[in-house]
Amino acid sequence: MLFDLPNEDTLYDALIARSSDYEGLAYVCVRTTGVFCRLTCPARKPKRENTLFYDSIATCMQSGFRPCRRCKPLEQAGKEPIVDELLEALDCAPATRWTEDDLVRRGYDPSTVRRAFKRSLGMTFLDIARYRRLGEAARQLASGARVIDVQLDAGYESGSGFRAAFQRLIGKAPAMSQNRELLFADWFETPLGPMVAVADQTHLHLLEFHDRKALQAELENLQRKTRSSVAAGRTPAIEQIDAELRAYFDGQSANFKTPLALGNSTAFERVVWAKLREIPVGERRAYGDLAREMENPQLVRAVGRANGANQLAIVIPCHRVVGADGSLTGYGGGLWRKQWLLKHEGKMRPKGAV
């Protein structure tokens, strides 16, 4: 980006004044409503402490915010007819799971659509459609709905559909691999969609949300490092983490005691993950906080990479790490899940905790 945004106080002043000086260059995200707007939006202005400012629509949507219905930032950014046409189609059917085949049936070339949306909005049409669905589902979750009720299993119309995808994910494992113990994988429902667990008889190797884009690569990497294979099935370690996750999602306990297999990680990653597990439930830390606790403030980027390398979602609570300004930062399971987990843990925070 060639334009450097001013500080957030200046942007907030521009928002209050409905100034067009930053049109297309800055957007405001409102924590209390979950929407993002142009700074010229005519809607009632939020309090300063409830605002975040980003320089792109993509960042706003990836951070879990949905476009305002009054100022319509997506329409304002769309300067190409194909963009406006498809955004209008999306508005007419926001719950549709769009595919490239749908575009072809409507007479569009998927590659042309992809390039047009990247030029105009910084993200693809299919990504926008997905974030719109997730945003709607997140609002229903916040109102107490279960994932199964809002079909938030990211493209699976039923449990049987996910079971078939799960079998394709792990493939068919041989009875044994290079004289190594087999790893076993199973999945279970959570309020945030299915989670996949991989473990040997005693230790948990992987725990991820089913729709994490890196899951297939993580499984392949795990099998390569352990020189083993993954078969469908349960072990005592999977039974234990299943029970502990049920207690966690019921709001009863965030105390995970399932043994973790961390032998294939680096020493630095293990140190960072240990720091993550020390963050009390209901609290948050910035990357810089963790680096300072390790007595080396220069390690912020390395801490971020170690955080992203975590393959044990929730158990190693990388979701408790936020930006220096308190904003939600990247999370492999999706920022809407990160937001839900933090809100859930806020309710679990011990009374009287500072």
C-alpha positions as a Markdown table, in Angstrom:
| # | Residue | x | y | z |
|---|---|---|---|---|
| 1 | Met | 0.0 | 0.0 | 0.0 |
| 2 | Leu | 1.4 | 3.4 | -1.0 |
| 3 | Phe | -0.7 | 5.4 | 1.4 |
| 4 | Asp | 0.1 | 5.5 | 5.1 |
| 5 | Leu | -2.9 | 5.9 | 7.3 |
| 6 | Pro | -2.9 | 8.6 | 10.0 |
| 7 | Asn | -3.3 | 7.6 | 13.6 |
| 8 | Glu | -6.7 | 6.3 | 14.8 |
| 9 | Asp | -7.6 | 9.5 | 16.6 |
| 10 | Thr | -7.4 | 11.4 | 13.3 |
| 11 | Leu | -9.4 | 8.7 | 11.6 |
| 12 | Tyr | -12.1 | 8.8 | 14.3 |
| 13 | Asp | -12.3 | 12.6 | 13.9 |
| 14 | Ala | -12.8 | 12.0 | 10.2 |
| 15 | Leu | -15.5 | 9.5 | 11.0 |
| 16 | Ile | -17.4 | 12.0 | 13.2 |
| 17 | Ala | -17.1 | 14.6 | 10.5 |
| 18 | Arg | -18.1 | 12.2 | 7.8 |
| 19 | Ser | -15.0 | 13.3 | 5.9 |
| 20 | Ser | -14.4 | 11.8 | 2.4 |
| 21 | Asp | -10.7 | 12.4 | 2.6 |
| 22 | Tyr | -10.0 | 8.7 | 3.3 |
| 23 | Glu | -12.7 | 7.3 | 1.0 |
| 24 | Gly | -11.4 | 3.9 | -0.2 |
| 25 | Leu | -8.3 | 4.1 | 2.0 |
| 26 | Ala | -9.7 | 3.5 | 5.5 |
| 27 | Tyr | -12.7 | 1.7 | 7.0 |
| 28 | Val | -14.1 | 1.7 | 10.5 |
| 29 | Cys | -15.0 | -1.6 | 12.2 |
| 30 | Val | -17.5 | -1.3 | 15.1 |
| 31 | Arg | -17.0 | -3.8 | 17.9 |
| 32 | Thr | -20.5 | -3.6 | 19.3 |
| 33 | Thr | -22.4 | -4.2 | 16.1 |
| 34 | Gly | -19.9 | -6.3 | 14.2 |
| 35 | Val | -20.2 | -4.2 | 11.0 |
| 36 | Phe | -17.6 | -2.2 | 9.1 |
| 37 | Cys | -18.4 | 1.1 | 7.3 |
| 38 | Arg | -17.0 | 3.8 | 5.1 |
| 39 | Leu | -16.0 | 6.9 | 7.2 |
| 40 | Thr | -18.8 | 8.8 | 5.4 |
| 41 | Cys | -21.4 | 6.4 | 6.7 |
| 42 | Pro | -24.6 | 8.3 | 7.8 |
| 43 | Ala | -25.3 | 5.8 | 10.6 |
| 44 | Arg | -25.1 | 6.8 | 14.3 |
| 45 | Lys | -21.4 | 7.1 | 15.3 |
| 46 | Pro | -19.9 | 4.6 | 17.7 |
| 47 | Lys | -17.9 | 5.5 | 20.8 |
| 48 | Arg | -14.1 | 5.8 | 20.2 |
| 49 | Glu | -13.4 | 2.7 | 22.3 |
| 50 | Asn | -15.6 | 0.6 | 20.1 |
| 51 | Thr | -13.8 | 1.3 | 16.9 |
| 52 | Leu | -11.0 | -0.2 | 14.9 |
| 53 | Phe | -9.6 | 1.2 | 11.6 |
| 54 | Tyr | -8.3 | -0.9 | 8.8 |
| 55 | Asp | -7.0 | 0.0 | 5.3 |
| 56 | Ser | -8.8 | -2.7 | 3.3 |
| 57 | Ile | -12.1 | -4.4 | 3.0 |
| 58 | Ala | -10.3 | -7.7 | 3.0 |
| 59 | Thr | -8.9 | -7.1 | 6.4 |
| 60 | Cys | -12.2 | -6.0 | 7.8 |
| 61 | Met | -14.0 | -9.1 | 6.6 |
| 62 | Gln | -11.2 | -11.4 | 7.6 |
| 63 | Ser | -11.4 | -9.9 | 11.1 |
| 64 | Gly | -15.0 | -11.0 | 11.4 |
| 65 | Phe | -16.8 | -7.8 | 10.5 |
| 66 | Arg | -19.7 | -7.7 | 7.9 |
| 67 | Pro | -20.4 | -4.8 | 5.5 |
| 68 | Cys | -22.8 | -2.1 | 6.7 |
| 69 | Arg | -26.2 | -2.1 | 5.0 |
| 70 | Arg | -26.4 | 1.7 | 5.0 |
| 71 | Cys | -23.1 | 2.8 | 3.4 |
| 72 | Lys | -22.6 | -0.5 | 1.6 |
| 73 | Pro | -18.7 | -0.4 | 1.4 |
| 74 | Leu | -18.6 | -3.3 | -1.0 |
| 75 | Glu | -20.7 | -1.6 | -3.6 |
| 76 | Gln | -18.8 | 1.6 | -3.3 |
| 77 | Ala | -15.5 | -0.2 | -3.9 |
| 78 | Gly | -16.8 | -2.2 | -6.9 |
| 79 | Lys | -15.8 | -0.2 | -10.0 |
| 80 | Glu | -16.3 | -3.0 | -12.5 |
| 81 | Pro | -19.7 | -4.1 | -13.8 |
| 82 | Ile | -18.9 | -7.8 | -13.1 |
| 83 | Val | -18.2 | -6.9 | -9.5 |
| 84 | Asp | -21.5 | -5.0 | -9.0 |
| 85 | Glu | -23.5 | -7.7 | -10.8 |
| 86 | Leu | -22.2 | -10.5 | -8.6 |
| 87 | Leu | -22.4 | -8.5 | -5.3 |
| 88 | Glu | -26.1 | -7.8 | -6.2 |
| 89 | Ala | -26.6 | -11.6 | -6.7 |
| 90 | Leu | -24.9 | -12.2 | -3.4 |
| 91 | Asp | -27.2 | -9.8 | -1.7 |
| 92 | Cys | -30.2 | -11.6 | -3.1 |
| 93 | Ala | -28.9 | -15.0 | -1.7 |
| 94 | Pro | -26.3 | -14.4 | 1.0 |
| 95 | Ala | -26.6 | -18.0 | 2.4 |
| 96 | Thr | -25.8 | -19.6 | -1.0 |
| 97 | Arg | -22.6 | -21.7 | -1.0 |
| 98 | Trp | -21.2 | -20.3 | -4.3 |
| 99 | Thr | -18.8 | -22.4 | -6.4 |
| 100 | Glu | -16.9 | -21.8 | -9.6 |
| 101 | Asp | -19.5 | -24.0 | -11.3 |
| 102 | Asp | -22.2 | -21.5 | -10.2 |
| 103 | Leu | -20.3 | -18.7 | -11.9 |
| 104 | Val | -19.9 | -20.7 | -15.1 |
| 105 | Arg | -23.7 | -21.5 | -15.1 |
| 106 | Arg | -24.3 | -17.7 | -14.9 |
| 107 | Gly | -22.1 | -17.1 | -17.9 |
| 108 | Tyr | -19.0 | -15.9 | -16.0 |
| 109 | Asp | -15.4 | -17.0 | -16.4 |
| 110 | Pro | -14.1 | -17.8 | -12.9 |
| 111 | Ser | -10.6 | -16.5 | -13.6 |
| 112 | Thr | -12.0 | -13.2 | -14.9 |
| 113 | Val | -14.2 | -12.9 | -11.8 |
| 114 | Arg | -11.3 | -13.7 | -9.5 |
| 115 | Arg | -9.1 | -11.0 | -11.1 |
| 116 | Ala | -11.8 | -8.4 | -11.1 |
| 117 | Phe | -12.6 | -8.9 | -7.4 |
| 118 | Lys | -9.0 | -8.9 | -6.4 |
| 119 | Arg | -8.5 | -5.6 | -8.2 |
| 120 | Ser | -11.5 | -3.9 | -6.8 |
| 121 | Leu | -11.8 | -5.4 | -3.3 |
| 122 | Gly | -8.6 | -7.2 | -2.6 |
| 123 | Met | -10.2 | -10.6 | -2.2 |
| 124 | Thr | -12.1 | -13.1 | -4.4 |
| 125 | Phe | -15.8 | -13.3 | -4.8 |
| 126 | Leu | -15.9 | -16.8 | -3.4 |
| 127 | Asp | -14.0 | -15.6 | -0.3 |
| 128 | Ile | -16.5 | -12.7 | 0.1 |
| 129 | Ala | -19.4 | -15.1 | -0.1 |
| 130 | Arg | -17.8 | -17.4 | 2.5 |
| 131 | Tyr | -17.2 | -14.6 | 4.9 |
| 132 | Arg | -20.7 | -13.4 | 4.5 |
| 133 | Arg | -22.0 | -16.9 | 5.5 |
| 134 | Leu | -19.6 | -17.1 | 8.4 |
| 135 | Gly | -20.6 | -13.6 | 9.6 |
| 136 | Glu | -24.3 | -14.5 | 9.6 |
| 137 | Ala | -23.6 | -17.8 | 11.4 |
| 138 | Ala | -21.4 | -16.0 | 14.0 |
| 139 | Arg | -24.3 | -13.7 | 14.8 |
| 140 | Gln | -26.6 | -16.7 | 15.3 |
| 141 | Leu | -23.9 | -18.3 | 17.5 |
| 142 | Ala | -23.7 | -15.2 | 19.6 |
| 143 | Ser | -27.5 | -15.4 | 20.0 |
| 144 | Gly | -27.1 | -18.9 | 21.4 |
| 145 | Ala | -27.7 | -21.0 | 18.3 |
| 146 | Arg | -25.8 | -24.2 | 17.8 |
| 147 | Val | -23.6 | -24.7 | 14.8 |
| 148 | Ile | -25.7 | -27.6 | 13.6 |
| 149 | Asp | -28.7 | -25.4 | 13.6 |
| 150 | Val | -27.1 | -22.7 | 11.4 |
| 151 | Gln | -25.2 | -25.2 | 9.3 |
| 152 | Leu | -21.8 | -23.7 | 10.0 |
| 153 | Asp | -19.9 | -26.8 | 9.0 |
| 154 | Ala | -18.5 | -24.8 | 6.0 |
| 155 | Gly | -19.9 | -26.6 | 3.0 |
| 156 | Tyr | -21.2 | -29.8 | 4.5 |
| 157 | Glu | -25.0 | -30.2 | 4.3 |
| 158 | Ser | -25.1 | -33.1 | 6.9 |
| 159 | Gly | -23.0 | -35.1 | 9.3 |
| 160 | Ser | -22.7 | -37.9 | 6.8 |
| 161 | Gly | -21.2 | -35.4 | 4.3 |
| 162 | Phe | -18.6 | -34.5 | 6.8 |
| 163 | Arg | -17.9 | -38.2 | 7.6 |
| 164 | Ala | -17.2 | -38.9 | 4.0 |
| 165 | Ala | -14.9 | -35.9 | 3.8 |
| 166 | Phe | -13.1 | -37.1 | 6.9 |
| 167 | Gln | -12.4 | -40.5 | 5.4 |
| 168 | Arg | -11.0 | -38.8 | 2.3 |
| 169 | Leu | -8.9 | -36.6 | 4.5 |
| 170 | Ile | -7.1 | -39.4 | 6.4 |
| 171 | Gly | -7.2 | -41.9 | 3.5 |
| 172 | Lys | -6.6 | -45.6 | 4.0 |
| 173 | Ala | -3.7 | -46.3 | 6.3 |
| 174 | Pro | -1.7 | -49.6 | 6.1 |
| 175 | Ala | -1.7 | -51.8 | 9.2 |
| 176 | Met | 1.7 | -50.5 | 10.2 |
| 177 | Ser | 4.3 | -48.1 | 8.8 |
| 178 | Gln | 8.0 | -48.8 | 9.1 |
| 179 | Asn | 7.5 | -50.6 | 12.3 |
| 180 | Arg | 6.1 | -47.4 | 13.9 |
| 181 | Glu | 3.0 | -47.3 | 16.0 |
| 182 | Leu | 0.0 | -46.1 | 14.1 |
| 183 | Leu | -1.6 | -42.8 | 14.8 |
| 184 | Phe | -5.4 | -42.7 | 15.0 |
| 185 | Ala | -7.8 | -39.9 | 14.1 |
| 186 | Asp | -11.4 | -39.2 | 15.0 |
| 187 | Trp | -13.7 | -36.3 | 15.1 |
| 188 | Phe | -16.4 | -34.9 | 17.3 |
| 189 | Glu | -18.9 | -32.1 | 17.2 |
| 190 | Thr | -18.4 | -28.9 | 19.1 |
| 191 | Pro | -20.4 | -25.7 | 19.3 |
| 192 | Leu | -18.0 | -24.3 | 16.7 |
| 193 | Gly | -18.2 | -27.2 | 14.2 |
| 194 | Pro | -16.4 | -30.5 | 14.0 |
| 195 | Met | -12.8 | -30.9 | 15.4 |
| 196 | Val | -10.3 | -33.5 | 14.2 |
| 197 | Ala | -8.1 | -35.2 | 16.8 |
| 198 | Val | -5.0 | -37.3 | 16.0 |
| 199 | Ala | -3.3 | -39.3 | 18.7 |
| 200 | Asp | -1.3 | -42.4 | 19.6 |
| 201 | Gln | -2.4 | -44.5 | 22.5 |
| 202 | Thr | -1.2 | -42.0 | 25.2 |
| 203 | His | -0.5 | -38.6 | 23.6 |
| 204 | Leu | -2.4 | -36.1 | 21.5 |
| 205 | His | -0.6 | -35.0 | 18.3 |
| 206 | Leu | -3.1 | -32.8 | 16.6 |
| 207 | Leu | -6.4 | -31.0 | 17.3 |
| 208 | Glu | -7.8 | -28.7 | 14.7 |
| 209 | Phe | -11.1 | -27.4 | 13.4 |
| 210 | His | -12.2 | -29.5 | 10.4 |
| 211 | Asp | -12.2 | -26.5 | 7.9 |
| 212 | Arg | -8.7 | -25.2 | 8.6 |
| 213 | Lys | -7.1 | -24.8 | 5.2 |
| 214 | Ala | -3.8 | -26.2 | 6.4 |
| 215 | Leu | -5.2 | -29.3 | 7.9 |
| 216 | Gln | -4.4 | -31.6 | 5.0 |
| 217 | Ala | -0.8 | -30.3 | 4.9 |
| 218 | Glu | -0.5 | -30.7 | 8.7 |
| 219 | Leu | -1.6 | -34.3 | 8.6 |
| 220 | Glu | 0.9 | -35.0 | 5.8 |
| 221 | Asn | 3.7 | -33.3 | 7.7 |
| 222 | Leu | 2.8 | -35.2 | 10.9 |
| 223 | Gln | 2.9 | -38.5 | 9.2 |
| 224 | Arg | 6.3 | -37.6 | 7.6 |
| 225 | Lys | 7.8 | -36.5 | 10.9 |
| 226 | Thr | 6.6 | -39.5 | 12.8 |
| 227 | Arg | 7.2 | -41.9 | 9.9 |
| 228 | Ser | 3.8 | -43.4 | 10.7 |
| 229 | Ser | 0.3 | -43.4 | 9.1 |
| 230 | Val | -3.1 | -42.2 | 10.3 |
| 231 | Ala | -6.1 | -44.5 | 10.5 |
| 232 | Ala | -9.6 | -43.8 | 11.6 |
| 233 | Gly | -10.2 | -44.8 | 15.2 |
| 234 | Arg | -10.1 | -43.8 | 18.9 |
| 235 | Thr | -7.5 | -44.2 | 21.5 |
| 236 | Pro | -7.5 | -43.4 | 25.3 |
| 237 | Ala | -5.9 | -40.0 | 24.5 |
| 238 | Ile | -8.7 | -39.1 | 22.1 |
| 239 | Glu | -11.3 | -40.2 | 24.6 |
| 240 | Gln | -9.7 | -38.0 | 27.2 |
| 241 | Ile | -9.5 | -34.9 | 25.0 |
| 242 | Asp | -13.1 | -35.4 | 23.9 |
| 243 | Ala | -14.2 | -35.4 | 27.5 |
| 244 | Glu | -12.1 | -32.4 | 28.4 |
| 245 | Leu | -13.4 | -30.4 | 25.4 |
| 246 | Arg | -17.0 | -31.2 | 26.4 |
| 247 | Ala | -16.3 | -29.8 | 29.9 |
| 248 | Tyr | -14.6 | -26.8 | 28.3 |
| 249 | Phe | -17.5 | -26.0 | 25.9 |
| 250 | Asp | -20.0 | -26.5 | 28.8 |
| 251 | Gly | -18.1 | -23.8 | 30.6 |
| 252 | Gln | -17.1 | -26.1 | 33.4 |
| 253 | Ser | -13.3 | -26.3 | 33.0 |
| 254 | Ala | -10.4 | -25.0 | 30.9 |
| 255 | Asn | -8.0 | -27.4 | 32.5 |
| 256 | Phe | -6.6 | -29.8 | 29.9 |
| 257 | Lys | -4.6 | -32.7 | 31.2 |
| 258 | Thr | -4.3 | -34.9 | 28.0 |
| 259 | Pro | -0.6 | -35.6 | 27.4 |
| 260 | Leu | 0.7 | -33.7 | 24.3 |
| 261 | Ala | 3.2 | -35.0 | 21.8 |
| 262 | Leu | 5.5 | -32.1 | 21.2 |
| 263 | Gly | 8.6 | -34.0 | 20.2 |
| 264 | Asn | 8.6 | -32.9 | 16.6 |
| 265 | Ser | 8.5 | -29.2 | 17.4 |
| 266 | Thr | 11.5 | -26.9 | 18.0 |
| 267 | Ala | 12.7 | -26.0 | 21.4 |
| 268 | Phe | 11.7 | -22.3 | 20.8 |
| 269 | Glu | 8.2 | -23.4 | 19.8 |
| 270 | Arg | 7.8 | -25.4 | 23.0 |
| 271 | Val | 8.9 | -22.4 | 25.1 |
| 272 | Val | 6.3 | -20.2 | 23.4 |
| 273 | Trp | 3.6 | -22.8 | 23.7 |
| 274 | Ala | 4.4 | -23.2 | 27.4 |
| 275 | Lys | 3.9 | -19.4 | 27.8 |
| 276 | Leu | 0.6 | -19.6 | 26.0 |
| 277 | Arg | -0.6 | -22.2 | 28.4 |
| 278 | Glu | 0.3 | -19.9 | 31.3 |
| 279 | Ile | -2.2 | -17.3 | 30.1 |
| 280 | Pro | -5.1 | -17.5 | 32.5 |
| 281 | Val | -8.5 | -18.3 | 31.1 |
| 282 | Gly | -10.4 | -15.1 | 30.3 |
| 283 | Glu | -7.2 | -13.1 | 29.8 |
| 284 | Arg | -5.3 | -12.0 | 26.7 |
| 285 | Arg | -1.7 | -11.3 | 25.7 |
| 286 | Ala | -0.1 | -9.5 | 22.8 |
| 287 | Tyr | 2.9 | -11.0 | 20.9 |
| 288 | Gly | 5.1 | -8.3 | 22.4 |
| 289 | Asp | 4.0 | -9.3 | 25.9 |
| 290 | Leu | 5.2 | -12.9 | 25.3 |
| 291 | Ala | 8.4 | -11.7 | 23.9 |
| 292 | Arg | 9.1 | -9.5 | 26.9 |
| 293 | Glu | 8.3 | -12.4 | 29.2 |
| 294 | Met | 11.0 | -14.3 | 27.4 |
| 295 | Glu | 13.3 | -11.3 | 28.1 |
| 296 | Asn | 13.8 | -10.5 | 24.4 |
| 297 | Pro | 11.4 | -7.9 | 22.9 |
| 298 | Gln | 13.1 | -8.5 | 19.5 |
| 299 | Leu | 11.4 | -11.9 | 19.3 |
| 300 | Val | 7.9 | -10.6 | 18.4 |
| 301 | Arg | 7.9 | -12.0 | 14.8 |
| 302 | Ala | 9.4 | -15.3 | 16.0 |
| 303 | Val | 6.7 | -15.6 | 18.7 |
| 304 | Gly | 4.1 | -15.0 | 16.0 |
| 305 | Arg | 5.5 | -17.7 | 13.8 |
| 306 | Ala | 5.6 | -20.2 | 16.7 |
| 307 | Asn | 2.0 | -19.2 | 17.5 |
| 308 | Gly | 1.0 | -20.0 | 14.0 |
| 309 | Ala | 2.8 | -23.3 | 14.0 |
| 310 | Asn | 0.5 | -24.6 | 16.9 |
| 311 | Gln | -1.5 | -27.7 | 15.8 |
| 312 | Leu | -3.3 | -28.2 | 19.1 |
| 313 | Ala | -6.2 | -25.7 | 19.0 |
| 314 | Ile | -7.7 | -24.6 | 22.3 |
| 315 | Val | -5.5 | -26.9 | 24.3 |
| 316 | Ile | -2.5 | -24.6 | 23.5 |
| 317 | Pro | -4.5 | -21.4 | 23.6 |
| 318 | Cys | -3.0 | -19.4 | 20.7 |
| 319 | His | -6.5 | -17.7 | 20.5 |
| 320 | Arg | -5.6 | -15.7 | 23.6 |
| 321 | Val | -3.0 | -13.7 | 21.7 |
| 322 | Val | -4.2 | -10.5 | 20.2 |
| 323 | Gly | -2.7 | -7.4 | 18.5 |
| 324 | Ala | -0.9 | -4.7 | 20.4 |
| 325 | Asp | -4.0 | -2.5 | 20.2 |
| 326 | Gly | -6.3 | -5.3 | 21.4 |
| 327 | Ser | -7.6 | -6.2 | 18.0 |
| 328 | Leu | -8.1 | -9.8 | 16.9 |
| 329 | Thr | -5.2 | -11.1 | 14.7 |
| 330 | Gly | -4.9 | -14.1 | 12.5 |
| 331 | Tyr | -6.3 | -17.4 | 13.7 |
| 332 | Gly | -6.1 | -20.6 | 11.6 |
| 333 | Gly | -9.6 | -21.7 | 12.7 |
| 334 | Gly | -11.1 | -18.3 | 11.7 |
| 335 | Leu | -11.3 | -15.0 | 13.5 |
| 336 | Trp | -15.0 | -15.6 | 14.2 |
| 337 | Arg | -14.1 | -18.6 | 16.2 |
| 338 | Lys | -11.4 | -16.7 | 18.0 |
| 339 | Gln | -13.9 | -14.1 | 18.9 |
| 340 | Trp | -16.3 | -16.8 | 20.2 |
| 341 | Leu | -13.7 | -18.5 | 22.2 |
| 342 | Leu | -12.5 | -15.3 | 23.9 |
| 343 | Lys | -16.1 | -14.4 | 24.7 |
| 344 | His | -16.8 | -17.9 | 26.1 |
| 345 | Glu | -13.7 | -17.8 | 28.2 |
| 346 | Gly | -14.6 | -14.4 | 29.5 |
| 347 | Lys | -17.6 | -16.0 | 31.1 |
| 348 | Met | -15.4 | -18.7 | 32.6 |
| 349 | Arg | -13.0 | -16.2 | 34.2 |
| 350 | Pro | -12.8 | -16.8 | 38.0 |
| 351 | Lys | -14.8 | -14.2 | 39.9 |
| 352 | Gly | -12.6 | -11.6 | 41.5 |
| 353 | Ala | -9.8 | -12.1 | 38.9 |
| 354 | Val | -8.1 | -8.8 | 38.1 |
